[in-house]
Amino acid sequence: MATDTQELEVFHAVVRHASYARAADELGLSPSGVSRIVTRLEARLGARLVQRTTRKLSLTEAGKTFHARTAQVLVDLAEAEAEVQEVTLTPRGKLRLTAPVVFGQLHVAPLLPELFARHPELTVDLSLADRVVDLVDEGLDLALRIGTLADSRLIARRLCTNRRVLVAAAKYLKRRGTPRTPSDLTAHECILFTGFNRPRDWHLMGPSGPVTVTVSGRLASNNIDVTTRAAMAGLGITMGATLAVGPALLSGQLVRVLPEHEFEATAIFAVYPSARQLSTKVRATLDFFSEQLRDPPAWDRKLLGRFLSVRPVGEGTGRGARPALSSVAAAGPGMRRVAAGGES
């Protein structure tokens, strides 16, 4: 007897979560029901797929092989469903979306009421994670990502610019002095963002072109909210993405440091597995975010003229500029096929 789709969905959910309980929560089943389905699948295949211990679940060699070979089956089934859905103009069903944590909290979640108002039959499972999620392996429909991208299986549509500036609390600058040139940063306590490949090397764009300065500090974090709050507490100077530090700049809790310099602008992208047979729900959501997250993004519009120039420093000058994607191939209007490069 052939494996049925429920068995595949349950098995892949168990692999994703390494837990019967969490797989059960995702699928709306009981943990015992999930266990019975996996056991039934193993009995029919005549091979143990999942190794169970008191602490964790892991795949056997047979399980790894079966998982790798059946992942594409689920993708093909999803695309077949997408073809059927394409005959209707109404986006419906669950859309699995992922975004970075702080960006998702501040700028994606607040847009969902409008998305639901436009598409009443659409539901969203929003997963926030700062790691680079494998959309194909984890069965996700769409990702919003910041920075350079690195998966040739994916298609990326550029949404808007991501600007990053130097910020600190006024009380810190009063205590330690205000830097006048990038080289002055070496004498300051700097709060490092470890999402950079080289967090101590700050590459800035200024009136005279690009400059790199190596900084140091006692605090480092991979979370932009942590670095922002640390700067607000007076612990030092940090790199602040305007999508995160905008409210603190407007309220005066943070001030710009070296206002004629900023980090080279990157971009925010919508990323999805394939342009072929794009389902109605994905296409509708993609169009929605393309409309809502256009240049200049809403968080920057409040800062223009007071804290930001109309154009990012160095943009269009041809000095030190590099594309957000290290190399791209055309994939339709407004879209790029993701090529080699690292996310930062």
Secondary structure, 3 states (H helix, E strand, C coil): CCCCHHHHHHHHHHHHHCCHHHHHHHHCCCHHHHHHHHHHHHHHHCCCCEEECCCCEEECHHHHHHHHHHHHHHHHHHHHHHHHHCCCCCCCEEEEEEECHHHHHHHHHHHHHHHHHHCCCEEEEEEECCCCCCCCCCCCCEEEEECCCCCCCCEEEEEEEEEEEEEECHHHHHHHCCCCCHHHHHHCEEEEECCCCCCCEEEEEECCEEEEEECECCCEECCHHHHHHHHHCCCCEEEEEHHHHHHHHHHCCCEEECCCCEEEEEEEEEEECCCCCCCHHHHHHHHHHHHHCCCCCHHHHCCECCCECCCCCCCCCCCCCCCCCCCCEECCCCEEECCCCCCC
